[in-house]
């Protein structure tokens, strides 16, 4: 069998991208850099699902990116993944995690107990188990409730 010749592909030269210039402010105004202008937006956007008022993962990611002033969604994803990993590992080891202004996360162990199957009325043994608990901070309660 004869081999087919390999086609050469031309690579296109990258064109320089023009950066947006920010006009000088009027009297007494501050000069703002391009990165600072698109920096932190401290307002949460409204979720698209108006019936449940819950964010999708994509919406949550975009809100974190805007709140933290990160230029890329991938950076926001990395921050969220790192926090989730830290919380998971800490709770697995039995540590209590204070979330400043929000509350505390901790693991609580329930006791083994006897229960009843509602369909048959038979008594069953419910084993002990660990549960993640959250206690809201006073400041969070006052702002939300």
N, C-alpha and C positions, 0 to 999 in steps of 0.2 A: 504494500500500500504506500502510495506517495503522500507525503505530508503537504498540507495546504500552506501557502505562504502567509505569514502573519501581517495583518494590515497595521500600518503606523497611524496613530491617532494624533492629530495636532492639538497641542495645548494652547488654550487661549490666554493671552496676557491679561493680568488683572488690571482693571482700571482704577485709578485712585478715586476714592469716595470723598466728596466734598462734605465737610462738617458744617452744621448749621451755625451761623454766627448769631450771637445774641446782641441785640441793639443796646447801646448805652442808655442807661436810665435817665429820666429827667432830673431836674435839680434835686440834690440831696438824696437820691435813690441809691440803693446798693447795687454793685455789679455782681451778677450771679453767673457762676460757671455753668457749662452745659450739663455736667453731671449732677450738680446741685439742683438745677432746675427740675430735673426729672427724678429727684431723690425721693424723699419719704412722703407718702400720702397717708395721713393718719385717720382716714375714714374708711370703714368697711363698706364694700359694695353690697348691694342687695342681691340675694340669691335669685337665680332665674326661676327655680321651682317655687312659685308663690303659694302653692297649696300646703306644702310641708315646711317651707322656710328653712330648708337645709341646703348647705353648700355641697356641690360635687367636689371631688378631689381636685379637679382642675381649677375650679373657682377658689377653693381654699388656698391652693398653691399660688395663684395669682395675687390673692390678698396678702399673703405672707411676703411675697416678692415686693409688692408696693409698700407695705408697712415698714419693711426693713430697708427699703431703698436699694435693693439689689438689682443690678442691670439685667440678669438672666434668670429665667425660670429654673434652669438646672442648678443654679446656686441656691435658690429657695428650696428645691427638692433635697439637696444635700444637707441643708440646715435641718429640715424636718426629719429626714432619715437619721441624722446624728442624734437629735433629741430623742426620737423614738427608741433608738438603740440604747442610749444612756438610761432612759426611764425603765426599759425592759430589764436590762442587766441589774440595775439597782434594786428593783422590786424583787427580782429572782433571788438576790442575796439577802433580802429581808430589810433593806434600808427604807426609811421614811423620806419622802421627797417633798420639800417645801417649794411650792410654786408661788413666788412673791406676788401678792395682790390677788391671788386666785384661791389658794387653799393648800391642802396636803394630800398627797397620794401615799397609801401604805397597803400592806398585805395583812389580812386578818384571817385567822383559821377558825372555821366553824367546828363544833363538836359533832361526834357521831350521835345519831339519834334514831329512834324508831318512828316510822311513818306508816301511812295507810294508803293502799292502792284504791282510788275512788271507784274504779270500775268493778272490782271484785270484793272490796272490803277487807282484803288480806293485809296483815301487818308485814311491813318490809323493813329491812335495815338500811338506813341512809348513812354512808360512810362520811368521815370528816373530810373537809376540803378547804382549799385556800381560795380567798376571794380578794380582788383588788377593791379597795374602798377609797372614797374621796370625801374629805371634809372641807366644805367651802369656807373661805375666810370671811370675817365680818365685813370687810370692805366690799367684797364681791356681792354679798347678800344685800348690802345697802344700795349698791348701784343697780342691781338687776331686779330685785324683788320689790 
